[in-house]
Amino acid sequence: MQQHDLTHLETSIKGLCDSLAGVADRKSFDEFLTIIHKPGFTTIAEVALLRGVVDSMHEQAKTLVGLKQILLSGASKVELNPQPLPPKAGRAGGSGD
């Protein structure tokens, strides 16, 4: 893997971690939980919509946990098998004399 590819992948992984941490921020969910307990919060239809969104988010979170396991498991099974470097430019296979 070339250095720029490695740097890009590392940046993407760190961004993913930041995004997932933001999704899991308990403070915003705790605030949401206080809102839903207020009298007259929402209609029956809106409750159904909210339940659907929460259920969907839960399923997607479980899928992400599974994908993370696959990613880490697969990466740990990769054998490091360095490939030979290509010949340097300017050497045509002769002795150079």
ZADREN-879526 format. One record per residue (C-alpha): residue in one letter; x, y, z. Coordinates in steps of 0.1 Angstrom, whole numbers, padded with zeros to 4 digits, always signed. Layout:
% ZADREN-879526
AXYZ;...
END
This chain:
% ZADREN-879526
M+0000+0000+0000;Q+0014+0034-0009;Q+0018+0060+0017;H-0009+0083+0003;D-0033+0054+0003;L-0024+0045+0038;T-0028+0081+0049;H-0062+0084+0032;L-0074+0051+0048;E-0062+0062+0082;T-0080+0095+0079;S-0112+0078+0068;I-0111+0054+0098;K-0106+0082+0122;G-0135+0101+0106;L-0156+0070+0109;C-0148+0067+0146;D-0157+0104+0152;S-0190+0099+0133;L-0199+0068+0153;A-0190+0085+0186;G-0213+0114+0177;V-0241+0090+0170;A-0236+0073+0203;D-0236+0106+0223;R-0258+0097+0252;K-0264+0133+0262;S-0286+0140+0232;F-0305+0108+0237;D-0310+0116+0274;E-0324+0150+0263;F-0347+0132+0238;L-0359+0109+0266;T-0370+0139+0287;I-0389+0154+0258;I-0409+0122+0251;H-0422+0122+0287;K-0437+0157+0284;P-0475+0157+0284;G-0490+0158+0249;F-0456+0151+0233;T-0469+0136+0201;T-0497+0119+0182;I-0502+0081+0177;A-0490+0084+0141;E-0459+0103+0152;V-0451+0077+0179;A-0453+0050+0152;L-0428+0071+0131;L-0405+0076+0160;R-0406+0039+0169;G-0398+0030+0133;V-0368+0054+0133;V-0355+0041+0166;D-0359+0005+0155;S-0342+0012+0122;M-0313+0029+0140;H-0309+0000+0164;E-0308-0025+0135;Q-0282-0004+0116;A-0261-0001+0148;K-0261-0039+0151;T-0251-0042+0115;L-0222-0017+0120;V-0210-0038+0150;G-0210-0069+0128;L-0192-0051+0100;K-0166-0038+0124;Q-0160-0074+0136;I-0157-0086+0100;L-0132-0057+0092;L-0110-0064+0123;S-0112-0102+0119;G-0103-0100+0082;A-0074-0075+0088;S-0060-0097+0115;K-0059-0127+0091;V-0040-0108+0064;E-0005-0122+0061;L+0022-0097+0056;N+0039-0109+0024;P+0061-0081+0011;Q+0063-0080-0026;P+0096-0075-0043;L+0103-0039-0053;P+0103-0031-0090;P+0137-0024-0105;K+0149+0012-0103;A+0145+0033-0134;G+0177+0037-0154;R+0190+0002-0149;A+0185-0018-0181;G+0198-0051-0167;G+0235-0045-0178;S+0266-0039-0158;G+0264-0002-0165;D+0298-0002-0182;
END
